[in-house]
Amino acid sequence: MDLEHKNGTDVTSYIVFPIDRNIIPHFLPRPKEWEKYDDNCDRGDIKLNDNVLNRILSFSKIKIERRSKDFNIHHIKYNFDDNDNPYTIDEHQDWCKFTIIVYLNKSKEVRDEFWVEGTRVKEDVWDRSESTYKCLAFWGNASHYGKIYGKGKREILCFFFD
């Protein structure tokens, strides 16, 4: 297994951990093209230095053996204007060795719920600190899904590593 706790025990579902905000560039590169995923979501592929992923991983409590330098990053922006109906992220798999979601920003009126392998993520993934972001990592091609409630904006980065 590529991911395990530093004490050597296998990780079974996910981990939430903070990172220093200065790891992520203050001004993210613009994607070559924004893809309109749906009425509430735009996403685009961006490139960041390989060092960014290594620094994110250094803050986690997992040991990851990187055999490859290949990874993709999606910059995803949501804009919700409907308070009545939750936005659903359908259950899916990312088809990669592991995924890391960096929770960048959201409106105070927006709240979300997320599940990995049928287990609800109980930790607060949104950090209001001026010095840190929270990250969620999961692996083994884990199925995941979510629901987002409220009106406002939400912004994340998704790292997909093969």
C-alpha positions as CSV (number, residue, x, y, z in Angstrom):
1,M,0.0,0.0,0.0
2,D,1.3,3.4,-0.8
3,L,-0.2,5.3,2.1
4,E,0.1,4.3,5.8
5,H,0.3,6.0,9.1
6,K,3.8,7.0,10.2
7,N,3.5,4.3,12.9
8,G,3.2,1.7,10.1
9,T,-0.5,0.9,10.4
10,D,-2.6,0.9,7.3
11,V,-5.0,3.8,6.7
12,T,-8.5,2.7,5.8
13,S,-10.5,5.7,4.7
14,Y,-9.3,9.3,4.9
15,I,-7.3,11.8,6.8
16,V,-7.8,15.6,7.5
17,F,-4.8,17.7,8.2
18,P,-3.7,21.4,8.2
19,I,-1.1,22.9,5.9
20,D,0.6,26.3,6.1
21,R,-1.2,28.7,3.7
22,N,2.1,29.9,2.2
23,I,2.5,26.5,0.5
24,I,-0.3,27.4,-2.0
25,P,0.6,30.4,-4.2
26,H,-1.5,33.5,-3.3
27,F,-2.2,34.0,-7.0
28,L,-2.9,30.7,-8.6
29,P,-2.1,30.2,-12.2
30,R,-5.1,30.6,-14.5
31,P,-6.2,27.4,-16.3
32,K,-5.7,27.4,-20.0
33,E,-9.5,26.9,-20.1
34,W,-12.3,26.9,-17.5
35,E,-14.7,24.0,-18.1
36,K,-18.3,24.7,-17.1
37,Y,-19.1,21.5,-15.3
38,D,-22.6,22.6,-14.5
39,D,-24.6,25.8,-13.6
40,N,-22.9,26.0,-10.2
41,C,-19.4,24.7,-10.9
42,D,-16.4,25.7,-13.1
43,R,-13.1,23.8,-13.1
44,G,-9.8,24.0,-14.8
45,D,-6.5,22.2,-14.8
46,I,-3.6,24.2,-13.4
47,K,0.1,23.5,-13.0
48,L,2.1,24.0,-9.8
49,N,5.6,23.1,-9.0
50,D,6.1,19.5,-7.8
51,N,7.5,20.9,-4.6
52,V,4.0,22.1,-3.7
53,L,2.7,18.5,-3.5
54,N,5.8,17.4,-1.5
55,R,5.3,20.2,1.0
56,I,1.6,19.4,1.4
57,L,2.5,15.8,2.0
58,S,5.1,16.8,4.6
59,F,2.3,18.2,6.8
60,S,0.2,15.1,6.7
61,K,0.5,12.2,9.2
62,I,0.8,9.7,6.5
63,K,3.8,8.2,4.8
64,I,3.5,8.2,1.0
65,E,5.9,6.5,-1.3
66,R,6.0,8.5,-4.5
67,R,7.2,6.3,-7.3
68,S,6.1,8.9,-9.9
69,K,6.1,12.6,-10.2
70,D,2.8,12.6,-12.2
71,F,-0.1,14.4,-10.7
72,N,-2.9,16.6,-11.9
73,I,-4.5,19.6,-10.2
74,H,-8.1,20.9,-10.7
75,H,-8.9,24.3,-9.5
76,I,-12.7,24.2,-8.8
77,K,-15.0,27.1,-8.1
78,Y,-18.6,26.9,-7.1
79,N,-21.2,29.6,-7.0
80,F,-24.5,28.8,-5.4
81,D,-27.6,31.0,-5.7
82,D,-30.2,28.6,-4.3
83,N,-30.7,28.2,-0.6
84,D,-33.5,25.6,-0.9
85,N,-31.9,22.6,-2.7
86,P,-28.6,21.1,-1.8
87,Y,-26.0,20.7,-4.5
88,T,-25.0,17.1,-4.9
89,I,-21.6,15.8,-5.7
90,D,-22.5,12.4,-7.1
91,E,-20.7,9.3,-5.8
92,H,-17.6,8.6,-7.9
93,Q,-14.1,7.4,-7.8
94,D,-11.1,9.4,-9.1
95,W,-9.2,6.4,-10.5
96,C,-5.9,7.4,-9.1
97,K,-3.7,6.3,-6.2
98,F,-4.7,9.1,-3.9
99,T,-6.6,12.4,-3.9
100,I,-5.9,15.5,-1.8
101,I,-8.5,18.2,-1.6
102,V,-7.2,21.6,-0.3
103,Y,-10.1,23.7,1.0
104,L,-9.3,27.3,0.0
105,N,-12.3,29.5,0.6
106,K,-16.0,29.5,1.0
107,S,-18.8,31.9,2.0
108,K,-19.9,31.7,5.6
109,E,-23.5,30.8,4.4
110,V,-22.2,27.7,2.6
111,R,-21.9,24.4,4.5
112,D,-21.0,21.0,3.1
113,E,-21.1,17.3,4.0
114,F,-18.7,14.8,2.5
115,W,-18.4,11.0,2.6
116,V,-15.5,8.7,1.8
117,E,-16.2,5.0,1.5
118,G,-19.6,5.6,3.1
119,T,-18.0,7.3,6.2
120,R,-19.0,10.9,6.8
121,V,-16.0,13.2,7.3
122,K,-16.6,14.5,10.8
123,E,-13.7,16.9,11.0
124,D,-14.2,20.5,10.0
125,V,-12.4,20.8,6.6
126,W,-12.7,24.6,6.4
127,D,-10.1,26.5,8.4
128,R,-10.9,30.1,9.3
129,S,-7.3,30.7,10.3
130,E,-5.3,33.3,8.4
131,S,-2.2,31.0,8.4
132,T,-3.5,27.5,7.5
133,Y,-5.7,25.6,5.1
134,K,-7.2,22.2,5.8
135,C,-6.7,19.2,3.5
136,L,-8.6,15.9,3.0
137,A,-6.6,12.9,1.6
138,F,-8.1,9.6,0.6
139,W,-6.7,6.7,-1.4
140,G,-7.2,3.3,-2.9
141,N,-9.6,4.7,-5.4
142,A,-12.1,5.3,-2.6
143,S,-15.6,6.2,-3.6
144,H,-16.8,9.6,-2.3
145,Y,-19.7,12.0,-2.6
146,G,-21.0,15.1,-1.0
147,K,-23.8,17.7,-0.4
148,I,-23.4,21.4,-0.3
149,Y,-26.0,23.7,1.3
150,G,-26.5,27.5,1.3
151,K,-25.9,30.4,-1.0
152,G,-22.5,31.7,-1.9
153,K,-19.1,30.6,-3.1
154,R,-16.8,27.7,-2.5
155,E,-13.2,27.1,-3.9
156,I,-11.0,24.1,-3.7
157,L,-7.9,22.5,-5.3
158,C,-7.9,18.8,-6.0
159,F,-4.6,17.0,-6.4
160,F,-4.9,13.6,-8.2
161,F,-1.7,11.5,-7.9
162,D,-1.0,8.3,-9.9
